[in-house]
Amino acid sequence: MSMKTDKRKFIAPIVVTVLMVAYYVVYFGFLIVLLPGVWKYVLGLLPLALSGVMVKVCIERIQEIKKGEEDDLSQY
């Protein structure tokens, strides 16, 4: 397996993570603008938490790909 092939496998998880985190950041921005008082921060914690989870899952997926576990479903 060449190094170029390995890099291609990282593209999808990274692109999906970047898009989802961008979506959550925009969503949080709208909450800050639209909601009054403390509600914007209370409801804004959810998108921020989801962003953190997305990044963690992406890191785990990249580690799995590096170990050669490209197809997790084949183990079940």
All heavy atoms as a GROMACS GRO file, in nm:
protein
  608
    1MET      N    1   0.085  -0.118   0.000
    1MET     CA    2   0.000   0.000   0.000
    1MET      C    3   0.089   0.124   0.000
    1MET      O    4   0.179   0.138   0.081
    1MET     CB    5  -0.089  -0.002   0.125
    1MET     CG    6  -0.198   0.097   0.120
    1MET     SD    7  -0.309   0.092   0.262
    1MET     CE    8  -0.353  -0.077   0.275
    2SER      N    9   0.065   0.215  -0.092
    2SER     CA   10   0.150   0.333  -0.102
    2SER      C   11   0.102   0.442  -0.006
    2SER      O   12  -0.010   0.439   0.045
    2SER     CB   13   0.149   0.386  -0.245
    2SER     OG   14   0.022   0.440  -0.275
    3MET      N   15   0.189   0.538   0.014
    3MET     CA   16   0.156   0.648   0.105
    3MET      C   17   0.043   0.733   0.047
    3MET      O   18  -0.040   0.785   0.120
    3MET     CB   19   0.281   0.734   0.129
    3MET     CG   20   0.257   0.841   0.232
    3MET     SD   21   0.210   0.770   0.388
    3MET     CE   22   0.334   0.840   0.491
    4LYS      N   23   0.038   0.746  -0.086
    4LYS     CA   24  -0.067   0.824  -0.149
    4LYS      C   25  -0.205   0.761  -0.125
    4LYS      O   26  -0.302   0.830  -0.101
    4LYS     CB   27  -0.040   0.838  -0.298
    4LYS     CG   28  -0.129   0.937  -0.366
    4LYS     CD   29  -0.081   0.964  -0.506
    4LYS     CE   30  -0.159   1.080  -0.561
    4LYS     NZ   31  -0.105   1.131  -0.684
    5THR      N   32  -0.212   0.630  -0.129
    5THR     CA   33  -0.337   0.560  -0.103
    5THR      C   34  -0.380   0.582   0.042
    5THR      O   35  -0.498   0.601   0.070
    5THR     CB   36  -0.320   0.410  -0.130
    5THR    OG1   37  -0.274   0.392  -0.263
    5THR    CG2   38  -0.451   0.338  -0.112
    6ASP      N   39  -0.287   0.579   0.134
    6ASP     CA   40  -0.320   0.600   0.275
    6ASP      C   41  -0.379   0.739   0.298
    6ASP      O   42  -0.473   0.754   0.374
    6ASP     CB   43  -0.197   0.583   0.362
    6ASP     CG   44  -0.154   0.438   0.373
    6ASP    OD1   45  -0.236   0.349   0.346
    6ASP    OD2   46  -0.038   0.416   0.410
    7LYS      N   47  -0.323   0.840   0.234
    7LYS     CA   48  -0.372   0.977   0.254
    7LYS      C   49  -0.514   0.993   0.202
    7LYS      O   50  -0.592   1.069   0.258
    7LYS     CB   51  -0.279   1.077   0.186
    7LYS     CG   52  -0.148   1.092   0.257
    7LYS     CD   53  -0.060   1.196   0.190
    7LYS     CE   54   0.072   1.208   0.262
    7LYS     NZ   55   0.158   1.309   0.201
    8ARG      N   56  -0.550   0.923   0.097
    8ARG     CA   57  -0.685   0.933   0.043
    8ARG      C   58  -0.789   0.882   0.141
    8ARG      O   59  -0.902   0.929   0.142
    8ARG     CB   60  -0.696   0.854  -0.087
    8ARG     CG   61  -0.625   0.919  -0.202
    8ARG     CD   62  -0.647   0.841  -0.327
    8ARG     NE   63  -0.563   0.892  -0.433
    8ARG     CZ   64  -0.538   0.828  -0.544
    8ARG    NH1   65  -0.589   0.708  -0.564
    8ARG    NH2   66  -0.460   0.880  -0.635
    9LYS      N   67  -0.753   0.786   0.222
    9LYS     CA   68  -0.847   0.729   0.319
    9LYS      C   69  -0.878   0.826   0.432
    9LYS      O   70  -0.979   0.812   0.500
    9LYS     CB   71  -0.792   0.599   0.376
    9LYS     CG   72  -0.782   0.489   0.272
    9LYS     CD   73  -0.722   0.366   0.331
    9LYS     CE   74  -0.705   0.260   0.224
    9LYS     NZ   75  -0.640   0.141   0.275
   10PHE      N   76  -0.789   0.923   0.454
   10PHE     CA   77  -0.810   1.022   0.561
   10PHE      C   78  -0.901   1.135   0.517
   10PHE      O   79  -0.955   1.207   0.600
   10PHE     CB   80  -0.677   1.082   0.606
   10PHE     CG   81  -0.580   0.983   0.665
   10PHE    CD1   82  -0.446   0.990   0.636
   10PHE    CD2   83  -0.624   0.884   0.750
   10PHE    CE1   84  -0.356   0.900   0.690
   10PHE    CE2   85  -0.535   0.792   0.805
   10PHE     CZ   86  -0.401   0.801   0.774
   11ILE      N   87  -0.920   1.153   0.388
   11ILE     CA   88  -0.992   1.269   0.337
   11ILE      C   89  -1.137   1.272   0.383
   11ILE      O   90  -1.185   1.373   0.433
   11ILE     CB   91  -0.982   1.275   0.183
   11ILE    CG1   92  -0.837   1.304   0.142
   11ILE    CG2   93  -1.075   1.382   0.127
   11ILE    CD1   94  -0.812   1.296  -0.006
   12ALA      N   95  -1.209   1.162   0.367
   12ALA     CA   96  -1.353   1.160   0.400
   12ALA      C   97  -1.380   1.192   0.548
   12ALA      O   98  -1.464   1.280   0.576
   12ALA     CB   99  -1.415   1.027   0.362
   13PRO      N  100  -1.313   1.126   0.643
   13PRO     CA  101  -1.343   1.160   0.783
   13PRO      C  102  -1.309   1.305   0.817
   13PRO      O  103  -1.383   1.370   0.890
   13PRO     CB  104  -1.255   1.066   0.865
   13PRO     CG  105  -1.209   0.961   0.773
   13PRO     CD  106  -1.220   1.014   0.635
   14ILE      N  107  -1.202   1.357   0.759
   14ILE     CA  108  -1.162   1.494   0.788
   14ILE      C  109  -1.261   1.593   0.727
   14ILE      O  110  -1.303   1.689   0.793
   14ILE     CB  111  -1.018   1.521   0.740
   14ILE    CG1  112  -0.921   1.440   0.826
   14ILE    CG2  113  -0.985   1.669   0.744
   14ILE    CD1  114  -0.778   1.440   0.777
   15VAL      N  115  -1.303   1.569   0.603
   15VAL     CA  116  -1.398   1.659   0.537
   15VAL      C  117  -1.531   1.660   0.611
   15VAL      O  118  -1.589   1.767   0.636
   15VAL     CB  119  -1.417   1.620   0.389
   15VAL    CG1  120  -1.535   1.692   0.327
   15VAL    CG2  121  -1.290   1.649   0.310
   16VAL      N  122  -1.580   1.544   0.648
   16VAL     CA  123  -1.707   1.536   0.721
   16VAL      C  124  -1.696   1.608   0.854
   16VAL      O  125  -1.787   1.683   0.894
   16VAL     CB  126  -1.750   1.388   0.740
   16VAL    CG1  127  -1.867   1.378   0.836
   16VAL    CG2  128  -1.784   1.326   0.607
   17THR      N  129  -1.586   1.589   0.924
   17THR     CA  130  -1.567   1.655   1.054
   17THR      C  131  -1.562   1.806   1.037
   17THR      O  132  -1.628   1.880   1.113
   17THR     CB  133  -1.437   1.605   1.121
   17THR    OG1  134  -1.448   1.465   1.141
   17THR    CG2  135  -1.415   1.674   1.254
   18VAL      N  136  -1.488   1.855   0.939
   18VAL     CA  137  -1.478   2.000   0.917
   18VAL      C  138  -1.615   2.058   0.883
   18VAL      O  139  -1.654   2.163   0.936
   18VAL     CB  140  -1.375   2.032   0.806
   18VAL    CG1  141  -1.385   2.176   0.761
   18VAL    CG2  142  -1.234   2.000   0.854
   19LEU      N  143  -1.691   1.991   0.798
   19LEU     CA  144  -1.824   2.041   0.762
   19LEU      C  145  -1.919   2.043   0.881
   19LEU      O  146  -1.993   2.140   0.901
   19LEU     CB  147  -1.883   1.957   0.648
   19LEU     CG  148  -1.818   1.973   0.512
   19LEU    CD1  149  -1.878   1.873   0.413
   19LEU    CD2  150  -1.832   2.114   0.461
   20MET      N  151  -1.916   1.938   0.961
   20MET     CA  152  -2.007   1.932   1.077
   20MET      C  153  -1.969   2.036   1.182
   20MET      O  154  -2.056   2.102   1.239
   20MET     CB  155  -2.006   1.792   1.138
   20MET     CG  156  -2.072   1.688   1.049
   20MET     SD  157  -2.244   1.724   1.009
   20MET     CE  158  -2.320   1.714   1.169
   21VAL      N  159  -1.840   2.052   1.208
   21VAL     CA  160  -1.797   2.152   1.306
   21VAL      C  161  -1.831   2.292   1.256
   21VAL      O  162  -1.878   2.377   1.334
   21VAL     CB  163  -1.646   2.137   1.338
   21VAL    CG1  164  -1.595   2.256   1.417
   21VAL    CG2  165  -1.621   2.007   1.413
   22ALA      N  166  -1.814   2.318   1.127
   22ALA     CA  167  -1.852   2.448   1.071
   22ALA      C  168  -2.002   2.472   1.088
   22ALA      O  169  -2.044   2.583   1.123
   22ALA     CB  170  -1.812   2.455   0.925
   23TYR      N  171  -2.082   2.369   1.062
   23TYR     CA  172  -2.226   2.380   1.081
   23TYR      C  173  -2.259   2.415   1.226
   23TYR      O  174  -2.341   2.503   1.253
   23TYR     CB  175  -2.295   2.251   1.040
   23TYR     CG  176  -2.441   2.247   1.078
   23TYR    CD1  177  -2.536   2.318   1.006
   23TYR    CD2  178  -2.483   2.173   1.189
   23TYR    CE1  179  -2.670   2.315   1.042
   23TYR    CE2  180  -2.615   2.171   1.225
   23TYR     CZ  181  -2.708   2.242   1.152
   23TYR     OH  182  -2.840   2.239   1.189
   24TYR      N  183  -2.196   2.346   1.320
   24TYR     CA  184  -2.224   2.371   1.461
   24TYR      C  185  -2.179   2.511   1.503
   24TYR      O  186  -2.245   2.576   1.584
   24TYR     CB  187  -2.157   2.266   1.550
   24TYR     CG  188  -2.220   2.129   1.537
   24TYR    CD1  189  -2.141   2.016   1.531
   24TYR    CD2  190  -2.357   2.112   1.530
   24TYR    CE1  191  -2.197   1.890   1.519
   24TYR    CE2  192  -2.414   1.987   1.519
   24TYR     CZ  193  -2.334   1.876   1.513
   24TYR     OH  194  -2.389   1.752   1.502
   25VAL      N  195  -2.070   2.560   1.450
   25VAL     CA  196  -2.022   2.695   1.482
   25VAL      C  197  -2.121   2.799   1.430
   25VAL      O  198  -2.154   2.895   1.501
   25VAL     CB  199  -1.880   2.718   1.426
   25VAL    CG1  200  -1.841   2.864   1.431
   25VAL    CG2  201  -1.779   2.634   1.502
   26VAL      N  202  -2.169   2.781   1.308
   26VAL     CA  203  -2.268   2.874   1.252
   26VAL      C  204  -2.396   2.868   1.333
   26VAL      O  205  -2.455   2.972   1.366
   26VAL     CB  206  -2.294   2.841   1.103
   26VAL    CG1  207  -2.413   2.919   1.050
   26VAL    CG2  208  -2.170   2.870   1.020
   27TYR      N  209  -2.437   2.748   1.370
   27TYR     CA  210  -2.559   2.733   1.451
   27TYR      C  211  -2.544   2.805   1.585
   27TYR      O  212  -2.634   2.877   1.629
   27TYR     CB  213  -2.586   2.584   1.472
   27TYR     CG  214  -2.707   2.553   1.556
   27TYR    CD1  215  -2.835   2.568   1.504
   27TYR    CD2  216  -2.694   2.510   1.688
   27TYR    CE1  217  -2.947   2.540   1.580
   27TYR    CE2  218  -2.805   2.483   1.765
   27TYR     CZ  219  -2.930   2.498   1.710
   27TYR     OH  220  -3.041   2.471   1.786
   28PHE      N  221  -2.428   2.788   1.650
   28PHE     CA  222  -2.403   2.854   1.777
   28PHE      C  223  -2.402   3.006   1.758
   28PHE      O  224  -2.454   3.080   1.841
   28PHE     CB  225  -2.271   2.807   1.836
   28PHE     CG  226  -2.238   2.868   1.968
   28PHE    CD1  227  -2.315   2.842   2.080
   28PHE    CD2  228  -2.130   2.954   1.982
   28PHE    CE1  229  -2.284   2.899   2.203
   28PHE    CE2  230  -2.099   3.009   2.104
   28PHE     CZ  231  -2.176   2.983   2.214
   29GLY      N  232  -2.348   3.053   1.648
   29GLY     CA  233  -2.347   3.197   1.620
   29GLY      C  234  -2.488   3.252   1.608
   29GLY      O  235  -2.517   3.361   1.660
   30PHE      N  236  -2.576   3.178   1.540
   30PHE     CA  237  -2.715   3.223   1.530
   30PHE      C  238  -2.784   3.222   1.666
   30PHE      O  239  -2.865   3.310   1.695
   30PHE     CB  240  -2.794   3.136   1.431
   30PHE     CG  241  -2.772   3.174   1.288
   30PHE    CD1  242  -2.719   3.083   1.199
   30PHE    CD2  243  -2.805   3.300   1.242
   30PHE    CE1  244  -2.699   3.117   1.066
   30PHE    CE2  245  -2.786   3.336   1.109
   30PHE     CZ  246  -2.732   3.244   1.022
   31LEU      N  247  -2.752   3.126   1.750
   31LEU     CA  248  -2.812   3.124   1.883
   31LEU      C  249  -2.771   3.247   1.964
   31LEU      O  250  -2.854   3.304   2.034
   31LEU     CB  251  -2.771   2.997   1.959
   31LEU     CG  252  -2.838   2.868   1.914
   31LEU    CD1  253  -2.783   2.751   1.996
   31LEU    CD2  254  -2.988   2.876   1.930
   32ILE      N  255  -2.646   3.285   1.952
   32ILE     CA  256  -2.599   3.403   2.026
   32ILE      C  257  -2.673   3.528   1.980
   32ILE      O  258  -2.710   3.613   2.060
   32ILE     CB  259  -2.446   3.420   2.011
   32ILE    CG1  260  -2.375   3.312   2.092
   32ILE    CG2  261  -2.401   3.557   2.055
   32ILE    CD1  262  -2.225   3.310   2.076
   33VAL      N  263  -2.696   3.538   1.851
   33VAL     CA  264  -2.762   3.656   1.796
   33VAL      C  265  -2.912   3.658   1.827
   33VAL      O  266  -2.968   3.762   1.862
   33VAL     CB  267  -2.740   3.664   1.643
   33VAL    CG1  268  -2.824   3.774   1.579
   33VAL    CG2  269  -2.593   3.684   1.612
   34LEU      N  270  -2.977   3.543   1.817
   34LEU     CA  271  -3.123   3.539   1.824
   34LEU      C  272  -3.182   3.523   1.964
   34LEU      O  273  -3.291   3.573   1.991
   34LEU     CB  274  -3.176   3.427   1.735
   34LEU     CG  275  -3.146   3.441   1.586
   34LEU    CD1  276  -3.196   3.319   1.510
   34LEU    CD2  277  -3.209   3.566   1.530
   35LEU      N  278  -3.116   3.451   2.052
   35LEU     CA  279  -3.175   3.422   2.181
   35LEU      C  280  -3.136   3.524   2.287
   35LEU      O  281  -3.023   3.572   2.290
   35LEU     CB  282  -3.135   3.281   2.227
   35LEU     CG  283  -3.188   3.167   2.142
   35LEU    CD1  284  -3.134   3.035   2.193
   35LEU    CD2  285  -3.339   3.164   2.143
   36PRO      N  286  -3.228   3.551   2.377
   36PRO     CA  287  -3.198   3.647   2.484
   36PRO      C  288  -3.134   3.581   2.606
   36PRO      O  289  -3.152   3.462   2.630
   36PRO     CB  290  -3.338   3.700   2.520
   36PRO     CG  291  -3.428   3.585   2.493
   36PRO     CD  292  -3.368   3.514   2.374
   37GLY      N  293  -3.061   3.659   2.679
   37GLY     CA  294  -3.009   3.619   2.810
   37GLY      C  295  -2.924   3.495   2.812
   37GLY      O  296  -2.843   3.470   2.724
   38VAL      N  297  -2.947   3.416   2.916
   38VAL     CA  298  -2.864   3.298   2.942
   38VAL      C  299  -2.899   3.181   2.850
   38VAL      O  300  -2.821   3.089   2.834
   38VAL     CB  301  -2.871   3.259   3.091
   38VAL    CG1  302  -3.004   3.194   3.122
   38VAL    CG2  303  -2.756   3.172   3.130
   39TRP      N  304  -3.016   3.185   2.787
   39TRP     CA  305  -3.059   3.073   2.702
   39TRP      C  306  -2.963   3.048   2.586
   39TRP      O  307  -2.943   2.934   2.546
   39TRP     CB  308  -3.199   3.097   2.647
   39TRP     CG  309  -3.304   3.070   2.749
   39TRP    CD1  310  -3.380   3.163   2.814
   39TRP    CD2  311  -3.342   2.944   2.800
   39TRP    NE1  312  -3.462   3.102   2.903
   39TRP    CE2  313  -3.441   2.965   2.896
   39TRP    CE3  314  -3.302   2.814   2.774
   39TRP    CZ2  315  -3.501   2.863   2.965
   39TRP    CZ3  316  -3.361   2.711   2.844
   39TRP    CH2  317  -3.459   2.736   2.937
   40LYS      N  318  -2.906   3.154   2.533
   40LYS     CA  319  -2.816   3.136   2.420
   40LYS      C  320  -2.694   3.056   2.460
   40LYS      O  321  -2.640   2.980   2.379
   40LYS     CB  322  -2.777   3.270   2.359
   40LYS     CG  323  -2.708   3.366   2.451
   40LYS     CD  324  -2.683   3.495   2.376
   40LYS     CE  325  -2.660   3.611   2.469
   40LYS     NZ  326  -2.657   3.737   2.398
   41TYR      N  327  -2.651   3.067   2.582
   41TYR     CA  328  -2.534   2.990   2.627
   41TYR      C  329  -2.571   2.848   2.666
   41TYR      O  330  -2.497   2.754   2.640
   41TYR     CB  331  -2.465   3.062   2.742
   41TYR     CG  332  -2.416   3.198   2.702
   41TYR    CD1  333  -2.476   3.313   2.750
   41TYR    CD2  334  -2.312   3.212   2.610
   41TYR    CE1  335  -2.433   3.438   2.712
   41TYR    CE2  336  -2.269   3.337   2.570
   41TYR     CZ  337  -2.329   3.449   2.622
   41TYR     OH  338  -2.285   3.573   2.582
   42VAL      N  339  -2.688   2.835   2.729
   42VAL     CA  340  -2.735   2.701   2.768
   42VAL      C  341  -2.757   2.615   2.644
   42VAL      O  342  -2.709   2.502   2.636
   42VAL     CB  343  -2.863   2.711   2.853
   42VAL    CG1  344  -2.923   2.574   2.877
   42VAL    CG2  345  -2.835   2.782   2.984
   43LEU      N  346  -2.829   2.668   2.546
   43LEU     CA  347  -2.856   2.593   2.424
   43LEU      C  348  -2.734   2.589   2.332
   43LEU      O  349  -2.725   2.504   2.245
   43LEU     CB  350  -2.977   2.652   2.351
   43LEU     CG  351  -3.109   2.641   2.424
   43LEU    CD1  352  -3.219   2.710   2.346
   43LEU    CD2  353  -3.145   2.495   2.450
   44GLY      N  354  -2.642   2.680   2.350
   44GLY     CA  355  -2.520   2.681   2.270
   44GLY      C  356  -2.420   2.576   2.312
   44GLY      O  357  -2.330   2.541   2.236
   45LEU      N  358  -2.435   2.524   2.432
   45LEU     CA  359  -2.343   2.420   2.478
   45LEU      C  360  -2.358   2.291   2.399
   45LEU      O  361  -2.261   2.219   2.378
   45LEU     CB  362  -2.363   2.393   2.627
   45LEU     CG  363  -2.318   2.503   2.721
   45LEU    CD1  364  -2.353   2.468   2.865
   45LEU    CD2  365  -2.169   2.529   2.708
   46LEU      N  366  -2.478   2.262   2.354
   46LEU     CA  367  -2.501   2.140   2.278
   46LEU      C  368  -2.421   2.136   2.148
   46LEU      O  369  -2.349   2.039   2.123
   46LEU     CB  370  -2.650   2.121   2.251
   46LEU     CG  371  -2.687   1.994   2.176
   46LEU    CD1  372  -2.648   1.871   2.256
   46LEU    CD2  373  -2.835   1.994   2.144
   47PRO      N  374  -2.425   2.240   2.063
   47PRO     CA  375  -2.344   2.235   1.942
   47PRO      C  376  -2.194   2.230   1.972
   47PRO      O  377  -2.118   2.165   1.900
   47PRO     CB  378  -2.380   2.362   1.866
   47PRO     CG  379  -2.492   2.425   1.936
   47PRO     CD  380  -2.514   2.356   2.064
   48LEU      N  381  -2.152   2.297   2.077
   48LEU     CA  382  -2.010   2.293   2.111
   48LEU      C  383  -1.969   2.153   2.158
   48LEU      O  384  -1.862   2.103   2.123
   48LEU     CB  385  -1.978   2.397   2.218
   48LEU     CG  386  -1.991   2.542   2.173
   48LEU    CD1  387  -1.963   2.637   2.289
   48LEU    CD2  388  -1.899   2.572   2.056
   49ALA      N  389  -2.054   2.088   2.235
   49ALA     CA  390  -2.026   1.952   2.279
   49ALA      C  391  -2.024   1.856   2.161
   49ALA      O  392  -1.936   1.769   2.151
   49ALA     CB  393  -2.130   1.907   2.382
   50LEU      N  394  -2.118   1.871   2.070
   50LEU     CA  395  -2.122   1.787   1.951
   50LEU      C  396  -1.998   1.807   1.864
   50LEU      O  397  -1.946   1.712   1.805
   50LEU     CB  398  -2.248   1.813   1.870
   50LEU     CG  399  -2.378   1.766   1.934
   50LEU    CD1  400  -2.498   1.812   1.852
   50LEU    CD2  401  -2.379   1.615   1.951
   51SER      N  402  -1.948   1.930   1.857
   51SER     CA  403  -1.825   1.957   1.782
   51SER      C  404  -1.707   1.882   1.844
   51SER      O  405  -1.626   1.823   1.773
   51SER     CB  406  -1.795   2.106   1.781
   51SER     OG  407  -1.893   2.176   1.710
   52GLY      N  408  -1.698   1.884   1.975
   52GLY     CA  409  -1.592   1.812   2.043
   52GLY      C  410  -1.599   1.662   2.018
   52GLY      O  411  -1.497   1.596   1.995
   53VAL      N  412  -1.719   1.608   2.020
   53VAL     CA  413  -1.738   1.465   1.994
   53VAL      C  414  -1.699   1.432   1.851
   53VAL      O  415  -1.634   1.330   1.825
   53VAL     CB  416  -1.884   1.423   2.024
   53VAL    CG1  417  -1.911   1.283   1.975
   53VAL    CG2  418  -1.912   1.434   2.172
   54MET      N  419  -1.736   1.517   1.756
   54MET     CA  420  -1.700   1.494   1.615
   54MET      C  421  -1.549   1.490   1.596
   54MET      O  422  -1.497   1.404   1.524
   54MET     CB  423  -1.760   1.603   1.526
   54MET     CG  424  -1.907   1.590   1.502
   54MET     SD  425  -1.955   1.446   1.407
   54MET     CE  426  -1.871   1.473   1.254
   55VAL      N  427  -1.478   1.580   1.660
   55VAL     CA  428  -1.332   1.583   1.648
   55VAL      C  429  -1.273   1.457   1.710
   55VAL      O  430  -1.182   1.395   1.653
   55VAL     CB  431  -1.275   1.711   1.714
   55VAL    CG1  432  -1.124   1.705   1.725
   55VAL    CG2  433  -1.318   1.834   1.634
   56LYS      N  434  -1.324   1.415   1.825
   56LYS     CA  435  -1.273   1.294   1.891
   56LYS      C  436  -1.296   1.171   1.803
   56LYS      O  437  -1.206   1.088   1.787
   56LYS     CB  438  -1.340   1.276   2.026
   56LYS     CG  439  -1.287   1.156   2.102
   56LYS     CD  440  -1.356   1.143   2.236
   56LYS     CE  441  -1.307   1.028   2.320
   56LYS     NZ  442  -1.272   0.907   2.254
   57VAL      N  443  -1.414   1.159   1.745
   57VAL     CA  444  -1.445   1.045   1.658
   57VAL      C  445  -1.355   1.047   1.535
   57VAL      O  446  -1.309   0.942   1.490
   57VAL     CB  447  -1.595   1.046   1.620
   57VAL    CG1  448  -1.625   0.948   1.509
   57VAL    CG2  449  -1.680   1.017   1.742
   58CYS      N  450  -1.330   1.163   1.480
   58CYS     CA  451  -1.243   1.174   1.363
   58CYS      C  452  -1.102   1.128   1.398
   58CYS      O  453  -1.039   1.054   1.321
   58CYS     CB  454  -1.240   1.317   1.311
   58CYS     SG  455  -1.138   1.340   1.165
   59ILE      N  456  -1.051   1.168   1.512
   59ILE     CA  457  -0.917   1.126   1.555
   59ILE      C  458  -0.912   0.975   1.573
   59ILE      O  459  -0.818   0.909   1.529
   59ILE     CB  460  -0.877   1.201   1.684
   59ILE    CG1  461  -0.854   1.348   1.654
   59ILE    CG2  462  -0.753   1.138   1.747
   59ILE    CD1  463  -0.840   1.436   1.776
   60GLU      N  464  -1.015   0.919   1.635
   60GLU     CA  465  -1.020   0.773   1.652
   60GLU      C  466  -1.025   0.701   1.518
   60GLU      O  467  -0.960   0.599   1.499
   60GLU     CB  468  -1.141   0.734   1.736
   60GLU     CG  469  -1.129   0.770   1.881
   60GLU     CD  470  -1.254   0.738   1.962
   60GLU    OE1  471  -1.354   0.688   1.904
   60GLU    OE2  472  -1.252   0.763   2.083
   61ARG      N  473  -1.101   0.755   1.424
   61ARG     CA  474  -1.111   0.692   1.291
   61ARG      C  475  -0.978   0.696   1.218
   61ARG      O  476  -0.938   0.599   1.154
   61ARG     CB  477  -1.220   0.763   1.210
   61ARG     CG  478  -1.240   0.702   1.075
   61ARG     CD  479  -1.295   0.560   1.088
   61ARG     NE  480  -1.302   0.499   0.957
   61ARG     CZ  481  -1.263   0.374   0.931
   61ARG    NH1  482  -1.222   0.295   1.027
   61ARG    NH2  483  -1.270   0.327   0.811
   62ILE      N  484  -0.908   0.806   1.228
   62ILE     CA  485  -0.776   0.818   1.164
   62ILE      C  486  -0.680   0.717   1.225
   62ILE      O  487  -0.601   0.653   1.154
   62ILE     CB  488  -0.723   0.962   1.174
   62ILE    CG1  489  -0.805   1.051   1.081
   62ILE    CG2  490  -0.575   0.970   1.140
   62ILE    CD1  491  -0.777   1.198   1.095
   63GLN      N  492  -0.686   0.700   1.356
   63GLN     CA  493  -0.600   0.601   1.422
   63GLN      C  494  -0.634   0.460   1.375
   63GLN      O  495  -0.546   0.377   1.356
   63GLN     CB  496  -0.613   0.612   1.573
   63GLN     CG  497  -0.550   0.737   1.629
   63GLN     CD  498  -0.578   0.758   1.776
   63GLN    OE1  499  -0.664   0.693   1.835
   63GLN    NE2  500  -0.506   0.851   1.837
   64GLU      N  501  -0.764   0.431   1.356
   64GLU     CA  502  -0.804   0.300   1.306
   64GLU      C  503  -0.752   0.277   1.164
   64GLU      O  504  -0.706   0.167   1.132
   64GLU     CB  505  -0.957   0.288   1.305
   64GLU     CG  506  -1.018   0.276   1.441
   64GLU     CD  507  -1.170   0.277   1.438
   64GLU    OE1  508  -1.228   0.296   1.328
   64GLU    OE2  509  -1.231   0.261   1.544
   65ILE      N  510  -0.759   0.378   1.082
   65ILE     CA  511  -0.709   0.365   0.945
   65ILE      C  512  -0.558   0.340   0.945
   65ILE      O  513  -0.508   0.257   0.870
   65ILE     CB  514  -0.744   0.490   0.861
   65ILE    CG1  515  -0.896   0.497   0.840
   65ILE    CG2  516  -0.672   0.488   0.727
   65ILE    CD1  517  -0.944   0.628   0.779
   66LYS      N  518  -0.487   0.409   1.032
   66LYS     CA  519  -0.342   0.390   1.041
   66LYS      C  520  -0.308   0.248   1.084
   66LYS      O  521  -0.206   0.193   1.043
   66LYS     CB  522  -0.280   0.490   1.138
   66LYS     CG  523  -0.271   0.630   1.082
   66LYS     CD  524  -0.206   0.723   1.182
   66LYS     CE  525  -0.197   0.864   1.128
   66LYS     NZ  526  -0.140   0.957   1.225
   67LYS      N  527  -0.392   0.189   1.168
   67LYS     CA  528  -0.368   0.052   1.214
   67LYS      C  529  -0.409  -0.052   1.110
   67LYS      O  530  -0.384  -0.170   1.128
   67LYS     CB  531  -0.446   0.025   1.343
   67LYS     CG  532  -0.394   0.100   1.463
   67LYS     CD  533  -0.480   0.067   1.584
   67LYS     CE  534  -0.439   0.146   1.705
   67LYS     NZ  535  -0.529   0.121   1.818
   68GLY      N  536  -0.477  -0.008   1.005
   68GLY     CA  537  -0.519  -0.100   0.901
   68GLY      C  538  -0.659  -0.152   0.918
   68GLY      O  539  -0.699  -0.248   0.855
   69GLU      N  540  -0.738  -0.091   1.004
   69GLU     CA  541  -0.876  -0.133   1.027
   69GLU      C  542  -0.969  -0.046   0.943
   69GLU      O  543  -1.050   0.030   0.994
   69GLU     CB  544  -0.911  -0.119   1.174
   69GLU     CG  545  -0.824  -0.203   1.266
   69GLU     CD  546  -0.852  -0.176   1.413
   69GLU    OE1  547  -0.959  -0.123   1.445
   69GLU    OE2  548  -0.765  -0.206   1.494
   70GLU      N  549  -0.959  -0.059   0.810
   70GLU     CA  550  -1.038   0.026   0.723
   70GLU      C  551  -1.187  -0.007   0.730
   70GLU      O  552  -1.271   0.080   0.716
   70GLU     CB  553  -0.992   0.015   0.577
   70GLU     CG  554  -0.860   0.085   0.552
   70GLU     CD  555  -0.745  -0.012   0.548
   70GLU    OE1  556  -0.769  -0.133   0.532
   70GLU    OE2  557  -0.631   0.032   0.564
   71ASP      N  558  -1.219  -0.132   0.749
   71ASP     CA  559  -1.360  -0.174   0.747
   71ASP      C  560  -1.396  -0.233   0.883
   71ASP      O  561  -1.379  -0.352   0.907
   71ASP     CB  562  -1.382  -0.276   0.636
   71ASP     CG  563  -1.528  -0.312   0.618
   71ASP    OD1  564  -1.614  -0.240   0.676
   71ASP    OD2  565  -1.556  -0.407   0.546
   72ASP      N  566  -1.448  -0.150   0.971
   72ASP     CA  567  -1.483  -0.195   1.107
   72ASP      C  568  -1.595  -0.298   1.105
   72ASP      O  569  -1.600  -0.386   1.189
   72ASP     CB  570  -1.527  -0.077   1.193
   72ASP     CG  571  -1.413   0.016   1.225
   72ASP    OD1  572  -1.297  -0.023   1.204
   72ASP    OD2  573  -1.439   0.128   1.271
   73LEU      N  574  -1.689  -0.286   1.012
   73LEU     CA  575  -1.805  -0.374   1.011
   73LEU      C  576  -1.767  -0.519   0.982
   73LEU      O  577  -1.842  -0.610   1.017
   73LEU     CB  578  -1.907  -0.324   0.910
   73LEU     CG  579  -1.973  -0.190   0.943
   73LEU    CD1  580  -2.066  -0.149   0.831
   73LEU    CD2  581  -2.048  -0.199   1.074
   74SER      N  582  -1.654  -0.542   0.919
   74SER     CA  583  -1.615  -0.679   0.887
   74SER      C  584  -1.580  -0.760   1.012
   74SER      O  585  -1.573  -0.881   1.006
   74SER     CB  586  -1.495  -0.678   0.792
   74SER     OG  587  -1.382  -0.624   0.858
   75GLN      N  588  -1.563  -0.693   1.125
   75GLN     CA  589  -1.529  -0.762   1.249
   75GLN      C  590  -1.653  -0.821   1.317
   75GLN      O  591  -1.641  -0.899   1.410
   75GLN     CB  592  -1.461  -0.666   1.346
   75GLN     CG  593  -1.328  -0.616   1.295
   75GLN     CD  594  -1.266  -0.514   1.390
   75GLN    OE1  595  -1.316  -0.493   1.500
   75GLN    NE2  596  -1.158  -0.453   1.348
   76TYR      N  597  -1.771  -0.786   1.271
   76TYR     CA  598  -1.894  -0.829   1.338
   76TYR      C  599  -1.970  -0.927   1.254
   76TYR      O  600  -1.968  -0.930   1.138
   76TYR     CB  601  -1.982  -0.708   1.372
   76TYR     CG  602  -1.912  -0.611   1.460
   76TYR    CD1  603  -1.857  -0.493   1.409
   76TYR    CD2  604  -1.896  -0.637   1.595
   76TYR    CE1  605  -1.791  -0.404   1.491
   76TYR    CE2  606  -1.831  -0.547   1.678
   76TYR     CZ  607  -1.779  -0.432   1.624
   76TYR     OH  608  -1.715  -0.345   1.707
   0.00000   0.00000   0.00000
